[in-house]
């Protein structure tokens, strides 16, 4: 089976005009799709960021050492 691909370029302004014509339900679907894709890309970027890697490493070590409290405990002790 031959896998043919079509590379379609749409100018951003044309895309905006098209989105404006969508009904509300389709706009919600598009919004959900974009939110998911943005989150995936951001997560990949964060995974490559050395500062984020270090912060995660430090947080995990603090957790292992018991140097942390749960959100519920934090709230229960009057912190807001």
Secondary structure as UniProt FT lines:
FT   HELIX           12..21
FT   HELIX           24..48
FT   HELIX           50..65
FT   HELIX           71..76
FT   TURN            77..78
//
